Amino acid sequence: MGVLLAVFAAALFMSQAVVARHRAGGAADLAALAAADHALDGSRVACGLAKKVAEAQGARLRRCEVEGEVVEVVAEVGGAQVRSRAGPADEPTPTPAPTPSPGPSAVVPAGGGRLAAV
């Protein structure tokens, strides 16, 4: 009976840690997004907003750094700390169009949905 109680207590403790980690992650993500939306207003405004959002989620804002339009925050819930970054999306790198291989072994689509060797 004691072993069963110990296993149950360990499982309960681990589930609470997982819940705290997820809550801290959600709070950090929301705080970073809110701060990044106001990053150009200055770090005081952006981090103040991040703190409000984190506290509204039941988390404590441990760190907030603003570099240009990118914000990095650390939120904590029940001892679990999570770091999150937010800012504008990078411009996608254009991928060059594939060049068909020359020669008789090239395969091109033919009529009727079949492939035919050329």
N, C-alpha and C positions, 0 to 999 in steps of 0.2 A: 504494500500500500504506500509506503514511504517513497519507493522508487517511482511509482506512478505519479505521485504528487510532485516530485522533483521534476519529472519530464513535463508535466502540465505547466508548472511554474516557468520552466525554461522556455517552453513554446509561447507562453503568454508574454514573457519579457521580450522575446525576439519579435513577436508580432507588433508590440508597441514600438520597438525600434524601427521597424519597417514603416509603420504609419507615420512616425515622426519624420523619417527621411523623406517620405513622399510629400508630406505637408510642407517641409522646408524647401523641397524642390519646386513645388507649385508657387510658394510665396516668393522664392528667389527669381523665378521666371517672370512672374507678374511685376515684381518690383523693378527688375531690369528693363522690361518693356516700357513701363511707365516712365522711368528715368530717361531712357533713350529717346522717348518722344519729346522730352523737354531738355535734352542735352545742350542744345544751342542757347538755352536760357541761362546757362552757367551751372557749375557743379552744386552750388548751394541750393538752387531751385530743384534741380534734377534729383539730388540725393534726399532732399526734404520730401519730395513726392514719393521716392522709393521707400523711405521710412514709413510714411503713412500707409502705403499699400501693404508693406510687409506686416505692419502691426494689425491692419484690418484682417489679415489672414492668420493672425495668432502667432506670428513669428517675430523674431528680433533681428533687426538689420545690424550685422556685425561690421560690414565694410561696404563702402561705396566709392568707386573711382570713376571719373569721367575723363576720357581722352578723346577730344574732338567730338565725334558723334557716337562713339562707342562707350558703353557703360558696363562696368563689371561690379556685381554686388555679391555679398555673402550673407545668407539668411540662416538663422538658427531656430530650431524647434526642438525642445527636449534634449538638447545636447547634440543633435544631428545638425551639421553645418553643410550647406550646399552652395556652390559657386555658380553664378549664371552670368552670361554676357549677352548684350543686345546692342544692335546698331543697324545701320543700313545694310542691305544685301550687297554683296560684291557683284560687280558686273560679270555676267557669265562669259567665259572664254569661248569664242566661236570655234567650233570644231570644223576642220577642213572637210570638204566633201570627199568621199572615198573615190579613188581613181580606179576604173576598171582595168583588170589585168589584160594586156594584149595577148593575142595568140589564139590558136584554135581551141584551147581548153576553156575559154570563157563561157560561162553559162548565162543566158539571158532568158527572161520570161517569154514564152511563146503563147499563142492564142489558146483559149480553152483552159487556162490555168496550169498548163503543163510547162515543164522546163525542157528546153531543147539545147543541145550543144551546138555551137556555131563553129 
